[in-house]
Amino acid sequence: MKGGKLIVFSAPSGSGKTTIVKHLLRQEQLNLEFSISATSREKRGEEIHAQDYYFLSTKEFKTKIKNDEFLEWEEVYRDNFYGTLKKEVERIWKLGKHVIFDIDVSGGLRIKRKFPEHTLAVFVKPPSIDELKIRLKKRKTESDSKINMRIAKASAELATAPLFDVIIENDNLEKALTEAETLVGNFVNSKKKDA
Ligand code: 5GP
């Protein structure tokens, strides 16, 4: 594969990483395109196929695993598979753009390991587990048991923060957005080779 740079945003669910990624995508000078992941989880709220995710059945997802179509994939929650299709990254590189990922911690670190020279791996840290719980409840998109599952996973994910290139503390959104913009701007304009 040959192309631009890879910018990974990983964080526990509810840390605000999606808000940060969406903000960065609006900055045209950064020349970023969102990597649309494949998932076997159910569509939530207003989500659109081939825009938010490629929604697949579990069977379709497993076939793609078998055919080695993924750059990385994870069973992020039980029976909920998520993954980055190799084809997706190729699509973005063909557009002459850099790829930005909103993926879980293990997937993010896997991409960093595969393309160490070309990846900026950013960890978004929520102020606290309690605050995370409040944010997930406010979102009102999941049942209590699903929220508890996300919180349990969040504690383990927080421990991986030091493995990332940078940590952004999201206790003040405006500050986090500015920091992310500067970081990514410096990275895409740096002389680090494209992949
Ligand atoms: P959600 O269900 O809230 O959309 O996503 C749940 C988790 O899966 C989030 O942490 C999200 O970043 C992660 N995720 C989304 N796409 C991918 C992917 O392609 N690969 C991996 N490893 N994780 C993903």
Residues whose N, C-alpha, C, O or C-beta is under 5 A from the ligand:
A	BS01	5GP	A11 S13 S37 A38 W73 E74 V76 Y82 G83 T84 D102 I103 D104 G107
